[in-house]
Amino acid sequence: MISAVRSAQSGKEVAAEPSCWQKYAACGGVEAAVFFSPEGERGNARSRRELQARRICQTCPVLGQCREYALGAGELYGTWGGMSEADRRRHAQ
């Protein structure tokens, strides 16, 4: 049985684990460092990395599921569904 969380965005229940859709993600096989910032990353380096991650997300067939998961599960770190950490914080306000 897959546990579920309620999405803050849509109010719908979404899979609490990304494994059910993750195998279709465009980021499969891409280094996690593209989506998660190393400690101390700031400024232009962070912006470039986030842009690279967003470009991958734009081509993803499961972008919506990924974003719903991240918002529903309260993911604090990384780029998920084309949204950076700052994007998700702004969305939550």
Rosetta blueprint (number, residue, H / E / L):
1 M L
2 I L
3 S L
4 A E
5 V E
6 R E
7 S L
8 A L
9 Q L
10 S L
11 G L
12 K L
13 E E
14 V E
15 A E
16 A L
17 E L
18 P L
19 S H
20 C H
21 W H
22 Q H
23 K L
24 Y L
25 A L
26 A L
27 C L
28 G L
29 G L
30 V L
31 E L
32 A H
33 A H
34 V H
35 F L
36 F L
37 S L
38 P L
39 E L
40 G L
41 E L
42 R L
43 G H
44 N H
45 A H
46 R H
47 S H
48 R H
49 R H
50 E H
51 L H
52 Q H
53 A H
54 R H
55 R H
56 I H
57 C H
58 Q H
59 T L
60 C L
61 P L
62 V L
63 L H
64 G H
65 Q H
66 C H
67 R H
68 E H
69 Y H
70 A H
71 L H
72 G H
73 A H
74 G L
75 E L
76 L L
77 Y L
78 G L
79 T L
80 W E
81 G L
82 G L
83 M E
84 S L
85 E H
86 A H
87 D H
88 R H
89 R H
90 R H
91 H H
92 A H
93 Q L
